[in-house]
């Protein structure tokens, strides 16, 4: 019997170094993330510096605040920036400490991909003001969260919690406020909603109800100082009173619009009130619509750039201070641009000023232009700046007033019984023209010659 040879021994399977591969992979991933985070840390610091510079310029230009960076502590995944914001447009300056906690990309806070996420908080330097702030917001504080996408677009969410405080017998209660600002390239959109607040105390009570703010603005390029678009602020109600006197305003809308037509800007400001009551008077509607048209884009933009540069170097925020701080070269440039603006025949318009009372509506419209400015020289412009009354001979001003007789009497009565009693005398003298139940007045000043209802003022 033949004994079979022993079976061949199978080679032992080689165990894959899984832990080692995972460890190396994790190390590579961590190294890559650390490198990317370090890169975004640098980007975040650069971006934050640019945003701070923009905030400083805007605050300085407004004249209402001053911004200075106190510190910037840069880390690998998180950095902290501290700024002092001084509110100067008040009886006494108020200092706030603004802290930005910055989480760097590419996965800031392990959320969506982006360059950074910034958590902003504020604190008052004055202990008394800060104590009041703590009483108003004992738990949740107002928050601002800004997300910066990989392409540089930003989304900022503002939240102010509801609350109530009582100081010296006056109770103030407000609802939560929410807002968002989106910057997408050259377009900026804002949206804010606030249900309002109520106040009551020994001196009276008040209410502000349902406030909304919407804005949509677009710049033509990074250097565009103006942009075009519209902004609207709406208030459903504002009510103030002490029991005996009540002021009630409803359906308020303030709208600003700007448009570029060719190489000229048109700007409009509209103020609309649905109803206004107070001091024994009641109006169903109040409207004020103002406009400035045909503003030359190029010289206007150069003037704004010049003012910005002057504010950067001098720290002066007022227009008068800006003019005083100009160098001779800058003063020459500003004069040339101002002359170009005036020569391009801008027009100031009063599209409507109307009051709607029980007797009907009274409407005032008008315009003002400088058609004679086309012939101005540099010397003429300098003389006009020193003595503005010299421009009267170049002005073309028009004003037109019309309304029903009942509406006119009601309007004049609000300014005093004597004016209302003299209405018939105004009509008889020709100051007001009657057409049926409508009274009207047309006033014009053209190159220094005033006319009323088509007749020279010398005839009255």
Secondary structure, DSSP 8 states (H G I E B T S, - for coil): -----------------HHHHHHHHHHHHHHHHHHHHHHHHHHHHHHHHHHHHHHHHHHHHHTSEEEEEEEEE--SSEEEEEEEEEE-SSSS-EEEEEEEEEEESSSGGGSSS-SEEEEEEEEESSHHHHHHHHHHTSSS--EEEEEE-TTS-EEEEEEE--EEEEETTEEEEE--EEEEEEEETTEEEEEEEEEEEEEEETTEEEEEEEEEEEEEEE-SSTT-SS-EEEEEEEEEEEEEE-SS-EEEEEEEEEEEEEEEETTEEEEEEEEEEEEEEETTEEESEEEEEEEEEEEEHHHHHHHHHHHHHHHHHH---SHHHHHHT--HHHHHHHHHHHHHHHHT--EEEEEEEEEEETTEEEEEEEEEE-GGGGG--HHHHHHHHH-GGGGGGG-EEEEEEEEEHHHHHHHHHHH-HHHHHTHHHHHHHTSSEEETTEEEEEEEEETTEEEETTEEGGG-
